[in-house]
Each structure stands twice: as structure tokens, then as C-alpha cells.
Amino acid sequence: MNSEINFMKKQPKKHTTFLWTGILSLILLIIVSGVIVLQKNNLQSEIESLESKRAQIESVLMENQDRIRSDRVLQQLRQEVMALEAEMFPAVALYKETLQLLQSPGNLIGYDFSTENQFTTEAEFTSLQEVANYLRSLEEKAYITDSQLNSAGLYESMYQATLTVTVDREILIEELGDDA
């Protein structure tokens, strides 16, 4: 019987440590890679949801800006209309009133509304008394503040008179403003 006795110490396997270290490193690498991929996916989904929310907020903001812009335009238009209404002067209604005071509309020769609160009219009358009556009927109007006879002369059988009339703008607008 032959028995061999090996007195040599067993050498640890050199490759086992490297193998376990490699396997552990590989497992850790897989775990870390998995965690990074999961975080990347989570962050990417958060980014997409935030982008979606941002797009919604931008659309709401644009709608609000459009509404605010249209409100500003509307307000500006209202202010312009109010300014125009404040400046509006019923010149046509004043002309019609002045024409009605004459005995015949055909007697009016000229009408000039050149200044803000004054107009000049030239008309034909059959007599000087008719000129005076016309002046008196003008002065009876509440919006007339002054009337002057500039000239009166006899031309061919009719008297031609030129009158300058001053009006109170506010009273005129109150009385004749709706007739413009």
C-alpha cells in the first residue's frame, strides 16, 4: 500500500479572489447601471410632464395676453370714442336751426362755421325789420351768446345782411347734440 502524504501547503487559488471581485464588481455595476437607467427614465418622464405643463401654461398665458391686449384695445377705443363724443359739435343741427329761422331757406346766401364757437351767415331779407326779427329770434335760443350784424345793404330789391353769431358750445351740445 502506497500512501502518499503531501506535506506541501495548499496554495490558495489565485483566480478565486479575482473571480469573486469581478463577479461582485459586475453585480454592483449592473445595480448602479439599473439605478442610473431608472433615475434617467424617471427624470425624463418628469421633464416630459413639466414640458407638457409648460406648454399648457404658455397657451393659457398667450390666451390671457390676447385677452388683455384686446381689453386694452377695447378700452383705448372707448376712450377715443368718449373723446370724439366730447369734441363732437352738432354743426349740421345748428345749420338746420339757423336755416329754419329764415322766412325761406332760399334766402340763405352763405354759411361759414370757421371758428370753434362762432359762425357767420349771409342771407337775403325783404326789409331791415326782417333782419332785426331774425337777429332777435337767434338771440332767443339758449345756446346763442352773442349775435352781431356785420353789414346790411340793399341789393336789387332785397337786403343782404351778414351776421356773426357766437354760441355756447356746451348748451348747444345739450340742446342739439342728439340731432347731429
Buried (B, 14 or more C-beta within 10 A) or exposed (E): EEEEEEEEEEEEEEEEEEEEEEEEEEEEEEEEEEEEEEEEEEEEEEEEEEEEEEEEEEEEEEEEEEEEEEEEEEEEEEEEEEEEEEEEBBBEBBBEBBBEBBEEEEBBEEBEBEEEBBBBBBBBBEEEEBBBBBBEBBEEBEBBBEBEBEEBEEEEEBBBBBBBBBBBBEBBBEBBBEEE
